[in-house]
Each structure stands twice: as structure tokens, then as C-alpha cells.
Amino acid sequence: MDSDRSFRRQIERLLRVDSREKPEVYTRVFEATEVASLNYWLEVSFSAGIATLGLVLNSPAVVIGAMLISPLMGPIMAAGLSFAAADLYLGLKSLVTLVASIAGAVALSAVLVWLVPFHSPTTEILSRTNPNLLDLGVAFFSGLAGSIVVCRGGGGGGVTALPGVAIAVALMPPLCTVGFGVGSGWNWSIVSGAGLLFLTNLVAIVASAFLVFYVVRMDAPDVRGAIDQSIRERAPRDLLFHILKRAIPHRALGSIGKLHWRILMLAVILAILFVPLRNALDRVKDETSARGAVRDAIRRLTPPDTVLSEQLSIGSDKIRVRLIVTEPVDPTRVAEAQRSILKRTGKDVDLSVRVVAGKEELALLRERLKAPGTAALQDLDSIRSELLTRLGPPLLEIWPSDSAPLLDYELGFGPKDILVRIRYQAAAPLEPASEELITRFLRARLGLEQLKLILDHQNPVPPAETAEQAPASGGKGVRKSPPIRRQAR
């Protein structure tokens, strides 16, 4: 025990933590848990509002602005300090403040998202729905840095004035991402992923704050004596204190159990989080490996300057690659590329290569189309090739391939309109706002105001079901087009 105290005193001295300032630090942390503070709730509201709009606008700069306000750092630091000092009263105050803050931020974010006329997830939103062990490490080290700043007196700006730490750990954006999932119709994948990220940040900061506050002896008897006196003077004005006083013996308010039980509690929570975060990290590793294998295979398959478009979809057991190139590719080389990807990833590979005309062929085709007699039937195939060539790149540029893989697209002509029919596969049909955005983009890029977009949505088919539905005979059948689900004008 003496060696432990000596070690902690040495660390305290190396960190330049002044023992005389500890009661003041404790008081500032305690005040950061005041749930009835108007200033605190204004900070929560401003931060949640800025973060929500930044996520919807897909603006990293706006999201970072919301991080800088960082009102949640106060009660989270208080939770870590309550574990280090065994202060049940402070722990319950921080818990009440955190629960109220989380509920308020999510509710405000959900309302703002509900008022927005479009609910398409942006890159900023999707990046906060797949946390892994690396996020846990970032939050832990950020919590260590923030706790040391607080122990030294807050750097002159109080508990919540920790800009670098606030940006690194990003507490409010994950909460507002949860609000986006709620406000856009209870999108459970977004709610669960962002909720896991926030919980990861929360637990990691509490654990690191506990470690720092304990090492610098915030639980020292002389410090606790001065703190308890200050709390007794403030407690009679606190409604929570009166509620706890009736439910819990007075002497128990200053203790939340032995040190080893507190450490065990945090360790169990971290162990529970470790499982999904480790699985997510493994998925990131597999996806990175698959992307590298595909990139190397394509580099050997065809020169980079001949590739117009590349689509990659990585599933749990299959990789789909769609290439649009300007030069023909030998089928044997395509088969070799598939085998190479399979060997490196262990997943089935579906690699398709589509060839379109190059610049010289397109220039020649345009001259032919300008010449007299271009309406001859023998030139219809050339017209079709040019139109599909013009449609392909802008369509692949705007289409959300990650969430709705593109299966096929067709061109058609009516008396008044030019029709573009797109078949895609997704768990749910695209939002009307997304359809309108794609239609306007294609009209602008192709210069066709009379263009009409027809979207044909198909649900993902499990592999087993696909095998059962395959035709039993070897004869040719007539494939019926699936029904058109939605039509944008």
C-alpha cells in the first residue's frame, strides 16, 4: 500500500498536478453535472443542432464546429472521477445528467431530421455507423489527454474547454447520427451502429478518466475532506440530494464500493464492447484486403487509362466487380483475374468487363451521324452504342452503388420522352428525393430535358433461394421484366 501511494505521488509530481488545486478541480467537475443549468442545455442544443445539420449537409467543417462545443465532456469526466474517488453522489449526478443529455440530443436531432425533406444517409453519417477497436483506442487516449488537462486545472477554460480532445473523440455527432436514424423512420442499422460508437466513446473516456484521477490521488483523504465540506454546503439546494438522502443512508453517499469492484465493473463493460468492435475490425481488415486484391488484379488485367468506370461490391461470401473499359479484354485474362482475387480473399468472384468505344471511334461515329442518310437501319446499332456510351459514365457517377448495387439499365424512346430504365437491388426502394436528384443530374449531364427515369427495385435474393429458382431444363425461356415500382418525372 505504501509503495502504491509512493508511485502515485511520483506520477502526480511528474504530471505537475498541484494538490492545492484538487478541491477546485473537483468542484468544477461537480458543477459540470448540474442538470438544471440553462447554459449547459443551451450548449447541448447548439451542439446537437449544428452536428445534425452538418451530418445532413455532409459537411465535415460544420460537424467539427459541433464537436468544439463538447458539453458532454463534463458529466463524462465526472463519471470517471466518481469511480476514482468512490463518490456515489457524484456518480449518480453524472448519470442523471448524461441520460437527460442523451435523450435531449437524440430527440432534437430526430425532430430536425424529420423536418428535412430528404433522408438520404450522407458519407458523414455512414462513417459513424461502423465502429471498431480503433475507435475504442482513439476514445481511450483522448480520455487520458482530457483527464490530465482537467487535473492540471482545465487549461484555464474549464472542463468543457478541451478542443483537441473534443474533436478527437467526437461525442455529439454519433448521438445526432442516432437521431438521424430515428427521424428518418427508425433506420435500425444507423441507430445501432452510431449508438455503439457513442457507447464506445463514453465507456472509454470514463475508464481513462478513472485511471488518471486515481493515479493523481483525487481520492486522497485531505482532498476528500475539503470536497465533502463543499458538497455539504451545496447539497441542501439540490433536489437529487434530498431524493437520495431518503433512499440511501447518508454515509453511503460518499462510497460506491471497493476499488477492485469498481475496476471489475469497468472491465466487464469494456469486455462486452470488445466483441462487436473486434468483429467490425475484422470486417474492415477483410474489406481492405479484398480491395487490394481487386486493385492488383485489375492493374494486371488492363491498363489504367482504359478503365472508364469501376464498381466494387464486397459481400460476406462474394465479391462483385463491374468494369467499363475502352479496349477489349481477353476472356482468359478475366478468368485469371478472378482466380487471383479468389486465391487472395477466399471469396467467390463475379467479374464482368464491358467494352465501350474509345475517343477515336466516338469521333468517327459522330461524323457518321452528321452525314446524310444516317437514318438507315444499318446505323441503328451505332446510334445505340453512342447513346449507351454517353449514358454510362454519368449514371455510374451519380448512382449510390454502395447501398443499391446497379444490376442493369436500358434506353427507350417514346413519342415525347426518352426513357431510362434502371434495375437495382437494395433492401428498400430509393427515396423520392434521391430519384429526383438522379433525374436532374442525368438531364443536366446529357442535355435532355425530356428524359424520364424509371427505377425498378428488386430485393436481395439469398443464395439458396436463387439456386432453387434456377430453371431445371436446359431450354431457353422468356425472361419477364419485373414490375416497375416507381416512376420519376
N, C-alpha and C positions, 0 to 999 in steps of 0.2 A: 504493500500500500504506500509506504514512504517513497519507494522507487518510482511508483506511478505518479505521485504528486511532484516529485523532483523532475520527472520527464516533462510533465505538463507545464511546470513553471519555466523550464528551459524553452519549450516551444513558444510559450506566451512571451518570453523575453525576445526571442528571435523574430517573432511577428510584430514586435513593438506595440503590444496591446497594453495600454495603461490601466492598471487595476482601479485607479481612482475614477475612471470614466465608465466603468462597467455598470454601476447603477443607472447612469444616464442613458447608456445604450439599451439597457433592459427596459427603461421607461419608454424610450422611443419605439422599441419593438412592440411593447404593450399597447401603446396608443395607436399603432397601425392596425390593431384588431378591433377598433371601435366601430361597430356596425351601424351606429346611429349618426355617423359623421356625414354631413352633407357634402363636404369636399371629397371624401372617399367615393361616394356614389356618383358624383359628377365625373370623377376620373374614370370609374368603371364604365359609365355611359359613353363618355367621349371615346375611350379606347375601343369599346365594342363597336360603336358606330363607325369609326374610322377603319377598323380592321375589316368589318363586314363589307363596306363599300370598296375597300381596296381589293378584297378577295374577288368580289363580283366583277370589278373592272380589270382584274388580272394585272394589278399594278404593284410590283414589289416595293417601290418607294413609299406608296401610301401605307402598305402593310407594316413596313419598318417604322413609319411615323406612329402607328398604333402601339407598336412594341415599346417605344420610348416612354410612353406614359406609365406602363407597368404597375398598375395599382395592386395586382395580386401578389407581388413580391413581399409586401408587408405581412399579411396573415400567413403566408407560407413560411417565411423566416420565423415568425412567432411560433408556428407549429414545431419547427426544428429546435428552437430554444426551449420550448416546453418539455420536449423529450430530454434535452441535455440537463435542464435544471429540475426535472421531475415536478413540474408545476402543473397540476391538474386544472386549475382555474384558467391559466393562460392557454392551455391546450384546448379547453372547451370553447373559450372565446374565439380562438383562431378557427376552430372547426365551424362554429356558427357563422362567422364572417365569410369563410370560404364557401360554405354551402349556399348562403344567400347570394354571394357574388356570382357563383357559377350559374345558379338558376336565373339571376337577373340578366347576366350577359347573354346566355343562350336564348332567353325569351326575347330580348331586344333584337338580337341578330335574326331570329326567326321571323319576327314581325317585319323587319326591314326587307328581308329576302322575299317574304310573301307579297310585299308591296311592289317589288320589282317585276316588270312584265315578262322577263325571261329568266329561266332557271337552269341554264346550261353550265355544268361544272367547268371552271377555268383551270389553267395549269397551276395557279397558286393554291386552289382548293384541293386538287387531286394530289399535289405534292405533300399534303398534310394528312393523307388517309392511309399511308403505308409505313408506319414507324417500325424501326428495327433496333437492334442493340446499339448501333452507333448513336441513335438519338438519346438513348439512356446514358451513354458516356458523355455526350455533349451537355446534357442537363446536370449530370453529377459534377463535372468540372466547373460548370457555370455556377452551381450552388456553392461550391467551395470558394470561388472567387468572390461571390456576393457576400458570403458569410464573413470572410476576412475583412472586406470593406466595412461591413456593419460593426464588427468588433473594434475596428480602429476609429469608430465614431461616425461612420456613414460618409466619409469624404466630404463633410460639410453640407451634404444635401439631403440627409435623412435616409430612411430605409428604402424608399421607393426610387431614389435618385441614383440608379445603377444602370446607366445607358448601355454600356457594353454587355453587361450580364443580361439585361432585359432583351437585347437584340439576339444574343446567342441562344437563349432558352425559349423565347417566343411562347409566352403563356396565353395571351389573348387570342391570337389567330387560330390555334386549334379549337378553342371554345367557340369562336364565331363560325368555324367550319362545321361544328356540330349544329349550330343554329341554322346554317345553310341547309344541312340535310333535313332538319325538322321543317323549316319554312318552305322547302321545295317539294314537300309531300312525303316526309318520313323516308328519305333515302337511307336505308339501314346501312349500306356499305360505307357511306360517307360518315354517318353518325358514329358507327362503331370504330372505324379507323381513326378518325380525329379524336374521339373520346379516349381511345387507347394512348394516343400521342400525348394528350393533356395529362392523363393519369401517370404516364411515364415521367413527364417533366415534373409533376407535382411530387411524386414519391422520391425521385432522385434528388430534388432540391431539399426536401425535408431531411433525407438521410445525410446529405453532405453538410447541411446546416447543423444538424445534431452533432456530427463528428467534430466540426470546427468549434462550436460553442462548448462542447465538453472538454476538448483539448485545452482551450484557453481558460478553463476553470470558471465558467459562468455560474457553476453550481457551488462555488466556494461559500462557506458559512458567513463570512463577513459581507460578501456581496448579497447573499440571500436575506440577511438581516436588514440591510438598507432597503432592499427591494420590497420585502414584506411590509415594512413600515409605510412605504409609499403607496402600496396597493391598499392597505387598510384605510388610508386616508381617502382614496378614490372610490373604494368599493361601495360605500353606502349610497352613492349616486348611480350605481349600476344595477339595472333590473335583473340581469343574468346572475349576479352575485346573490341576490335575495332568493332567486329560484333555486340555485344550487345549495344555498345555506339550509333550506328546508329539506332538500332531498339527500344531501350528503353531509356527514359530520364535518364541522369546521376544520378540525385538524387534518382531514383527508384532502382538503382543497389544495394543499401545498405539496402533494405527493401523488405520483402516478405509478408507483411500484418500483421494484428493484431495478438496478441498471441492466442486469442480464435479461430481464423480461422485456425491457424497452428495446434492447438490441435485437432480441429474438422477434419481436413484433415487426420491426422494420425489415429484418432479414426474410421473414416469411412473405411479406408483401412483395419485396424485390424478386424473390424466387418465383412467385406466381406470375409476375410480369415477364420474367426471363423466358418462359416457354413460348408465348406468341411472338415476342420480339426476336428470339433466336430463329424461329421458323421463317419470319419475314426476312431476316438477314440471309438465310439460306436461299430464299426465292430470289433476292437481289443478286446473290452470287451466281445462281444458275442462269438468270437472265443476262447478266453481264458476259458470262462465258458463251452463251448462245449467240449474243450479238457479235462477239468477237469471231466466233466460228463462221457465222454468215458473212461477215465483212471480208474475212480472208478468202472464203470460197468464191464470193462474187469478184474479188480482185483477180483471182486466177481464171475466172470464167470469161470475163470480157473486160476490155479497157475501161477505166473510169469515165472517160469522156464520151463513151457511147451509152451510158446509163442515163435515161431521162427521168425515171421515177423508180423508187424502191419502197415497197410496203412489206413490213415485217410484223407478224403476229406470233407471239410465243405463248403457247398453252402449256398445261401441265404435262402432256404427253406428246404434243405435236407442234412443229414449227412450220408456219406458212410464210412463204416468200413470193412476192409478186414483183417481177422486173419488167420495165418497159425500156427497150434498147433500140438503137438505130441501126444495128448491124445484126445479121443472122448469127445464131449460135448453134454449134454442132450439138445435136441431142446427146451424143456420148459424153460431151463435156458437162452437160447439165446433169447427167446421171452421176458422173464423177463428183460434181459439187455436192449433190445430195448425199452420196456416201461419205464424203469428207465431213459434212455437218453432222450426220448421224454418228459417225465414229467419235467425234469430239463431245457431243452432247448426250448421246444415248436416247434421243427422241426421234420419232418419225418425222420425215421432212417432205413437205409439199412445195416444190419449187417450180414455178411456171415463168416462162420467158416469153414476152410478147414483143414483136418487132414492128416498129413504125418507120416511116420514110425519113431519110435524112434531109438536110437542108437543100442539097442539090436536087434531089428527087422532088421535094416540095416546090422549089422554084420552077422546075420544068412542068410540074402539074398545074401550077398557077397560069403559066403561059398557055398551056393547052386549054385551060378553062376559059381564057380570054379570047381564044381564037374562035372563028365562025364554026358552026356545026357541032358545038360541044354538047348539044342535047342528044346526040346519038346514043343509042342504047349501049354500045360497046364501051362508052366512057362512064357509065353509071358506077362501076366498081371503083374507078379513080376518084369520083366525087365522094363516094362513101369513105374511102380511105382518108382523104384530106379532112373531111368533117370530123371523123373519129380522132384523127391526129390533133386537130385543134381542140377538141373537147377533153381529151385525156389529161394533159398536164394541169389545166386549171381545176378540173374536177378532183384530181388526186391531191392538189394543193389545199383545197378548202374542206375536203371530206374528213370527218372525225374517225380515222381508221382505228385508233386505239379502242374506242368504245363501241364502234359499229363497223366491223370489217365489211369492205365492199366486195360483193360477190360478182356482179356483172352490171353493165349498163348498155342501153340501146338508144338509137336515134329514130325518130319517126316524123313524118310530115303530114299535116292536116291542111285544110283549106285556108285557115287563118293562123295556125300556130305551128311552131317547131317543138316537138315533144322529145323530152329526155327522160327515159325511164331507168330508174336505178334500183337494183336489188341489193339489199344489205341484210346483215344478220346481227341482231342485238337482243338483249334481254327485254328491252322495251322500245317502242317506236320513238323516233326523234321528236323533240318538242316542236310545236308550230313555229316558234321563233327561230329555231335552227333551220327549219325548211326555208323560211323566208330569207334568212341570211345567205344560204347556199344559192337560192334562186337569183337574188340580186347580184351576187358575186359573179355567177356564170353569165348573166345578162351583160354585166359591165365588161367582163373579160372577152366575151365572144362578140359583143356589139349586136346582140339580138334581143330587142325589147319584146318580141313576140314569143320568146322561149317560155315553155311551160314545163315544170318539173313534176314528175310522178314518182313517188317513193314507194317501193314495195318491200315492206318489212317482213322478215322471217325470224322466228325464234330459233335459238341454238338447238341443234338436234344432238342428243347424246350418241356416242359411237355405237353402242349396242342397238339403239333404235334405228340408226342409219343402215346397219347391216341387215336388220330384219326387213326393212322396206325395199332392199335391192331386188330387182326383177329376177325371178327364178329361171326363166328361159333365156336362151341366147338370142332371140329375135329382137328386132328393133321395135320400139314402141314410140308413141307420140307423146312428148312431154308437154303437159298442160301448164300454162303460165299460172303462177299463184295469184290469188286475188289481190287487187290494188288496195292498200289500206288507207292511203292518204294522198291528197292531191293539192299541190300549192299552185296558186295562180300568180 
